[in-house]
């Protein structure tokens, strides 16, 4: 049985680890939050008391952490993953971080994949994530059974860090779509039409999207329970803007989306779901928040 050490059992990591258990892997989980570790143990995973405990003896180590500083500390830090990883074991980092950080890890060790995901909490629960992978072909092939257990689509898109660039493109499209759906809702409501029926029509036509499919009801109800936190999307828009500057391409809409996400944070919505961009649109037009 292939053994996996899984570090970071949050909104995404917990259901991913659970799906790996269901697929027949022996999963040992670690998180700073003891309740998350206990929840995995109750679902036939094994609890770990430390990073070392999760990593020692594992064939594969997976990480799903919030941002660069967490990945740097957990993977590269003293007593971190690399200090305990078995020679020949594979490291898969599912976190969304800066491409430079993924490249730095790949320089410190071979057999490393950056594998950020898209599909949200529901996609993680259903095991249907899209996975964008940077690294070597042989490692990608070796990781395939893991990707099959947590995702629907996995693509190798280039060398170390490449997965993060594709994820940045993904976050640009997701953030931009939320901002536009928010304005569409505001326009319909302010015009006195049936916004719910209107969104149903939009969802079935060329304007349709996964966001309209999954989130239109919660947005109309102003339910911004995360989901994906505005704070994390703010981190991601920073990655998008840096990547654009590096690649010397001008992306005016990316700047616009980043400003909307920044405004949401400034308005105290950092812990809310990114569909909360609707509240920003409402305030921008001086309308009562609903
Ligand atoms: P989260 O905050 O819910 O989970 C992160 C987990 O990491 C937490 O349980 C936290 O306790 C743990 N953690 C932090 N530092 C740690 C440490 N030093 N040692 C052990 N555990 C530690 O975040 P999330 O929503 O699951 O997102 C994780 C990553 O996935 C982020 O990079 C995010 O951008 C990305 N992502 C999230 C979504 C989403 O919809 N939530 C979708 C796609 C990608």
Boltz pocket constraint, residues with backbone or C-beta under 6 A from the ligand:
constraints:
  - pocket:
      binder: B
      contacts: [[A, 7], [A, 8], [A, 9], [A, 10], [A, 11], [A, 12], [A, 13], [A, 30], [A, 31], [A, 32], [A, 33], [A, 36], [A, 64], [A, 65], [A, 66], [A, 67], [A, 70], [A, 73], [A, 74], [A, 94], [A, 95], [A, 96], [A, 97], [A, 117], [A, 118], [A, 119], [A, 120], [A, 121], [A, 227], [A, 228], [A, 229], [A, 232]]
      max_distance: 6.0
